[in-house]
Amino acid sequence: MGSTQRNAVTISGRESGQPMLFAHGYGCDQHMWRLVTPAFADTHRLVLFDHVGNGRSDLSAYDDAKYSSLDGYATDVLEIVHEHDLRDVLFVGHSVSAMIGVLAAVREPERFAGVVMVGPSPRYLDEESTGYVGGFGRADIEQMLESLDSNYLGWSSAMAPVIMGNPDRPELSQELTNSFCRTDPEIAGKFARVTFLSDNREDLPRMRVPSLVLQCADDVIAPAVVGEYVHKHTPQSTFAALNATGHCPNLSAPEETVDAIRSWL
């Protein structure tokens, strides 16, 4: 199976333009970029896709061994890059996909011109021995994963407003809830464990392409201290603090997100 079918790849924009490869976050799909991508359609070749288990991806392609770590998802990204012969790629990754982009760029830096990390976190768990603050204690993560496994729809409804972080805009929380509910529950549970128990701190210093870290205010998933950590430990990185609140500026503040990316470019 090719990556185009497996990951429901869609390509639009300027055919001769520099490729921009957009990767969605946990429980989402490529539709989450719809308010951002039009701003780059006249200048860039836009490539979007769904991680296996999300959106219109081929669920039969899910493999427990391959996707037991974020490396499997990074492999998918590189296969998309190769299948479509993409070069000088600008990778834009939201949430967990920020680290997936880092892994892909570390493995094949010659294919990438830059990586935009929207709300990144290399490790969600706090680590007392080193003083690292990820934002979550182990008990918090285990409780969340248990809740997700026992009642995924209930978890989705409860967590979406918290993740979105825009209580005055309930329609955004509802959209995120609906997105979660479109995701295969079994795969979602496995992906959650891979996401929230991963540790990619050692991969950050291995980056050899420029990067942009976009940090939102009041982000309960990836707080400011985490974004600052990513910036500090990633060579050639630029840090941009957004006025947007919550974890999904691609939905809640698309214009500010676009402006920050354009400014960096």
C-alpha positions in Angstrom: 0.0 0.0 0.0 1.3 3.4 -0.9 1.5 6.3 1.5 -1.1 8.3 -0.5 -3.8 5.8 0.1 -2.7 4.8 3.6 -2.5 8.4 4.8 -5.2 9.9 2.6 -2.7 12.4 1.2 -4.1 15.5 -0.5 -2.1 18.0 -2.5 -3.1 21.5 -3.6 -1.8 25.0 -3.9 1.0 26.1 -6.3 2.4 23.0 -8.1 5.8 24.6 -8.5 5.9 26.1 -5.0 8.0 25.0 -2.1 6.3 22.1 -0.4 4.6 22.7 3.0 3.7 19.4 4.7 1.1 19.8 7.4 0.7 17.2 10.2 -2.2 17.2 12.6 -2.2 16.5 16.4 -3.7 13.7 18.5 -7.3 12.8 17.7 -7.5 15.2 14.8 -7.1 15.0 11.0 -6.0 17.2 8.1 -9.3 19.1 8.2 -7.9 21.0 11.3 -5.6 23.0 9.0 -8.3 24.4 6.8 -8.1 27.9 8.3 -4.4 28.1 7.9 -3.5 26.5 4.5 -5.4 28.9 2.2 -2.9 31.7 3.2 -0.1 29.7 1.6 -1.9 28.3 -1.4 -0.6 30.9 -3.9 3.0 30.5 -2.9 3.5 26.9 -1.7 2.6 23.3 -2.7 0.3 22.2 0.2 0.6 18.6 1.3 -1.8 17.3 3.9 -2.4 13.8 5.3 -4.0 11.8 8.1 -2.0 9.7 10.6 -3.1 6.0 10.4 -6.2 5.7 12.7 -7.4 9.2 12.0 -9.5 11.0 9.4 -9.7 9.1 6.1 -6.6 7.0 6.6 -6.7 3.3 5.9 -7.3 1.6 9.3 -6.1 -1.7 7.9 -2.6 -0.3 7.7 -2.3 0.1 11.5 0.5 -2.1 12.9 1.0 -2.5 16.6 4.8 -2.9 16.3 5.4 -0.1 13.8 3.3 2.4 15.7 4.5 1.5 19.2 6.7 4.6 19.1 6.6 7.9 17.3 9.4 6.6 14.9 6.7 4.7 13.1 4.8 7.8 12.3 8.0 9.6 11.3 8.6 6.7 8.8 5.2 7.5 7.3 6.1 11.1 6.9 9.3 10.2 5.1 7.5 7.8 2.9 5.1 10.5 1.9 8.1 12.8 1.1 9.7 10.1 -1.0 6.6 9.0 -2.8 5.9 12.5 -4.0 9.5 13.4 -4.4 9.3 16.4 -2.0 12.4 18.4 -1.4 13.2 21.6 0.6 10.1 20.7 2.7 8.6 23.0 5.3 7.1 20.7 7.8 4.3 22.2 10.0 3.4 19.9 12.9 0.8 20.4 15.6 1.2 18.9 19.1 2.6 15.4 19.0 3.3 15.8 15.2 5.9 18.5 16.1 8.1 15.7 17.6 7.2 13.4 14.6 8.5 16.2 12.4 11.7 16.5 14.4 12.3 12.7 14.1 11.8 12.8 10.4 14.1 15.8 9.9 16.8 14.2 12.1 16.7 11.1 10.0 16.8 12.9 6.6 17.7 16.5 7.1 18.6 16.9 3.4 14.8 16.7 2.6 13.7 19.5 4.9 14.1 23.3 4.8 12.6 23.9 8.2 10.2 22.5 10.9 7.4 24.5 12.5 6.4 23.2 15.9 3.0 24.2 17.1 2.5 23.5 20.8 5.4 21.0 21.0 6.3 18.8 23.9 9.3 16.4 23.9 8.0 14.8 27.2 4.7 15.3 28.9 5.8 13.7 32.2 7.6 15.6 34.9 10.9 14.2 35.9 12.0 14.9 39.5 15.5 13.6 39.1 16.4 16.2 36.5 14.0 18.9 37.4 12.3 18.7 34.0 8.7 20.0 34.0 6.5 18.5 31.4 3.2 19.5 32.9 1.9 16.1 34.1 2.6 13.7 36.9 2.6 10.0 36.2 -0.6 9.5 38.2 -2.3 12.2 36.0 -1.2 10.4 32.8 -2.3 7.0 34.0 -5.7 8.3 35.2 -6.2 10.0 31.8 -5.3 6.9 29.9 -7.5 4.7 32.1 -10.4 7.1 31.5 -9.7 7.1 27.7 -9.7 3.3 27.6 -12.9 2.8 29.6 -15.0 5.6 28.1 -13.5 7.2 25.0 -16.5 9.2 24.0 -16.9 10.5 27.6 -13.2 11.3 27.7 -13.5 13.2 24.4 -16.4 15.3 25.6 -14.7 16.2 28.9 -11.2 16.8 27.6 -11.9 18.7 24.4 -12.9 22.0 26.1 -9.8 21.8 28.4 -7.5 21.2 25.5 -9.1 23.9 23.3 -8.8 26.4 26.1 -11.3 28.9 24.7 -14.4 28.7 27.0 -16.0 31.7 25.3 -16.1 29.8 22.0 -17.9 26.5 22.7 -18.1 25.8 18.9 -14.4 25.1 18.9 -14.6 22.6 21.7 -17.5 20.9 20.0 -15.4 20.6 16.8 -12.5 19.1 18.7 -14.9 16.7 20.4 -16.4 15.6 17.1 -12.9 15.1 15.7 -12.0 12.9 18.6 -15.1 10.9 18.1 -14.3 10.3 14.5 -11.1 8.6 15.5 -10.9 4.8 15.9 -11.2 4.3 19.7 -8.8 1.3 19.9 -6.1 3.1 17.9 -6.7 6.3 19.7 -6.0 4.6 23.0 -2.8 3.1 21.7 -1.7 6.4 20.1 -2.4 8.2 23.4 0.0 5.9 25.3 2.7 6.5 22.6 2.1 10.2 22.7 1.9 10.9 26.4 4.6 8.4 27.5 7.2 9.4 24.9 10.5 11.1 25.6 12.1 12.8 22.7 14.3 15.3 24.6 17.5 13.7 23.3 16.3 14.2 19.7 16.1 18.0 19.9 19.9 18.7 19.9 20.2 16.4 16.8 18.1 18.8 14.7 20.1 20.3 11.8 17.4 22.3 10.1 16.0 25.7 11.3 12.8 25.5 13.3 10.1 27.7 14.8 8.5 27.0 18.1 5.0 28.5 18.4 3.8 28.7 22.0 0.3 29.6 23.1 -0.8 31.1 26.5 -2.6 28.9 29.0 -1.8 25.7 27.2 -2.5 22.9 29.6 -1.1 20.2 27.3 2.2 22.0 26.5 2.8 24.9 28.9 5.1 27.7 28.3 8.0 26.2 30.2 7.9 23.2 27.8 8.0 25.4 24.7 10.9 27.3 26.2 12.7 24.0 26.9 12.2 23.0 23.2 13.6 26.3 22.0 16.6 26.1 24.4 17.6 22.6 23.4 17.0 22.8 19.6 19.7 24.3 17.5 18.7 27.0 15.0 15.3 27.4 16.7 13.2 30.6 16.9 10.6 31.0 19.7 7.4 32.9 19.2 4.9 33.4 22.0 1.3 33.8 20.6 -1.5 35.7 22.2 -3.7 32.8 21.4 -4.9 30.6 24.3 -5.2 26.8 24.6 -3.6 24.1 22.5 -5.1 24.6 19.1 -4.2 28.0 17.6 -4.7 26.5 14.1 -8.4 26.6 15.0 -8.7 29.4 17.6 -6.3 31.9 16.1 -5.5 30.9 12.5 -4.5 34.5 11.4 -2.0 34.9 14.2 -0.6 31.4 13.4 -0.3 32.3 9.8 1.4 35.6 10.6 3.9 34.0 12.9 4.9 31.4 10.3 5.1 34.0 7.5 7.3 36.2 9.7 9.6 33.4 10.4 9.8 32.4 6.7 
